[in-house]
Amino acid sequence: MWEFRSMNFWRAVFAEFFGTMFFVFFGMGAALRWTAGPHHVLHVALCFGLAAATLVQCVGHVSGGHINPAVTFAYLVGSQLSLFRAVFYMAAQCLGAVAGAAVLYGVTPHNMRGNMAMNMLQPGVSLGMGTTVEVFLTMQLVVCVFAVTDERRNGRMGSAALSIGFSVTIGHLMGMYYTGAGMNPARSFAPAILFRNFFNHWVYWVGPMIGAAMGAMLYDFVLFPRMRGLAERLATLKGSRAPEAENPQDPRGEPIELKTQAL
């Protein structure tokens, strides 16, 4: 497969590792409870949102700046990413999240570690409620990501990265009262594996993945349909298109020359 032999591909995979590592480090660091009393939800939400915006701006031109397995899965469902690339992206994101959480664990005093910002269902929130909340939180994020990075959109204004950051922020402002605001399976996976606590952990994979798929289908088939045939979609999924070596990439991680062919 051509992607395996492309240096751009491995740069993109590393960018996803790098971006997710710093996203988890800063976001989970802000979520640590240093003092007793109520949790400062706005503080945590802003840190996650600003971290997302900053890192999407940093690595978006290299890999697309997914830094979230659910976003990568959404691009896969929308046939805008090869299965091969999606698998490597998700692996890099999970490893990056674990690395970020491990560094945070190492620099945090022993008495502050606890469960270190582990995502858990809040009292009174059932598994069904939590899963539904995660579906909706991730769906709005994916629709936002698709909308602000859509090369077909005329008259785009403002910063795509900042818009994505705002989407992450509003997800946390609401979701932290229910599930801790997962939206990102890698972010939920990191503290779970660090503390070997996977109680109800499936909620933070199933919910975001369903929400991502729904968001991708809603945008690509209803809100702003992509007129592409089945053969073209399958070609993208299989990664069978041979690009020019070392060409710059579009926000989906594909060579820019292929952008017009994907429409």
C-alpha positions, 0 to 999 in steps of 0.5 A, spaced: 500 500 500 502 506 497 501 510 504 505 505 508 511 507 503 510 514 504 514 519 509 508 524 509 503 518 512 508 517 517 509 524 519 501 524 519 501 518 524 506 522 528 502 528 528 496 525 531 500 521 536 503 528 538 497 532 538 493 527 542 499 527 547 498 534 548 491 535 548 490 529 554 496 532 558 493 539 558 486 537 558 486 532 564 491 537 568 486 542 568 481 537 570 485 535 576 482 537 583 487 541 587 482 544 592 476 541 595 469 544 593 465 544 587 469 543 580 470 549 576 467 546 569 468 553 565 475 552 567 476 545 565 471 546 558 476 552 556 482 548 557 480 542 553 477 547 548 483 551 547 487 545 547 483 542 541 484 549 537 491 550 538 493 543 536 488 542 530 492 549 528 499 546 529 498 539 526 491 540 522 496 541 515 500 535 517 494 530 518 488 533 519 488 534 526 483 529 528 486 528 535 480 523 536 479 516 534 471 518 533 473 524 528 477 519 525 472 514 525 467 519 522 472 521 516 472 513 515 464 512 515 464 518 510 469 515 505 474 520 506 479 516 509 482 510 507 481 504 512 489 503 513 490 510 515 484 510 520 487 504 523 494 507 524 491 514 526 487 511 532 492 507 534 497 513 534 491 517 538 490 512 543 498 511 544 499 519 545 493 519 550 496 514 554 503 518 553 500 524 555 496 521 561 503 518 564 507 524 563 501 528 567 501 522 572 509 523 573 509 530 574 503 530 579 504 530 587 502 523 590 496 526 594 493 529 588 493 523 583 487 519 585 483 517 579 486 523 575 480 526 571 477 519 570 471 519 566 465 516 570 458 517 569 455 522 575 450 519 580 443 518 577 446 517 570 444 511 567 448 507 562 443 509 557 443 516 559 450 516 559 451 513 552 446 518 549 449 524 552 456 521 549 452 520 542 449 527 542 456 531 544 460 527 539 455 528 533 455 536 534 463 535 534 463 531 528 458 536 524 462 542 526 469 539 524 466 536 517 463 543 516 469 548 517 474 543 514 469 542 507 473 545 501 467 545 497 464 551 502 464 558 499 466 564 503 468 560 509 470 566 515 474 565 521 478 560 524 476 552 523 481 550 529 477 555 533 471 553 531 472 546 533 475 548 540 468 552 541 465 545 539 469 541 544 468 547 549 460 547 549 461 539 549 464 539 556 460 545 559 454 540 558 457 533 558 461 534 564 455 534 569 453 527 566 459 523 563 465 527 564 464 529 557 468 524 553 467 525 546 474 522 545 475 515 546 483 516 547 482 521 552 477 516 556 482 510 555 488 514 557 486 514 565 482 508 564 488 504 562 493 508 567 489 506 573 486 499 570 479 501 571 474 500 565 468 500 569 462 502 564 468 504 560 464 501 553 460 508 554 466 512 552 467 508 546 460 506 543 457 513 544 462 517 541 463 512 535 455 512 534 455 519 534 461 520 530 457 515 524 451 519 525 454 526 524 458 524 518 452 521 515 448 527 517 453 532 514 455 528 508 448 525 506 443 530 508 446 537 510 451 537 504 451 531 500 457 529 497 456 526 490 460 520 489 459 513 486 460 507 490 466 505 486 469 512 488 468 511 495 471 504 495 477 506 492 478 511 497 477 506 503 482 501 500 487 507 499 488 505 492 489 511 489 496 513 487 499 520 489 505 524 487 510 522 492 511 527 498 505 532 496 502 536 501 496 534 504 489 536 505 485 536 512 483 529 511 490 527 510 490 526 503 494 529 497 491 536 495 491 533 488 486 528 490 481 533 492 478 535 486 477 527 484 474 526 491 468 531 489 
